[in-house]
């Protein structure tokens, strides 16, 4: 269940962050509400994740996967296409997450 909670936390954070741009400094009510609900859900599910997965690993996965997903959302929703250097950097971040899952003994492998 911890990985499901982590996935839900990441997705909720991506929704909240995507709406943050649309909220225009919290001047638009609906996107502002989506930001608040997205971040609230993200932190709730992250707190459930932390009952099983160590904080550092949770945050590494949250950050790495979140960076990639929010970049894709920015590209799709706002036309903010990443350049080659950005893609290469994100690939390295994803590789770091893969290394954690493949080789770290701190990650539950159940």
Beta strands, then each sheet from edge to edge (+ up, - down):
end
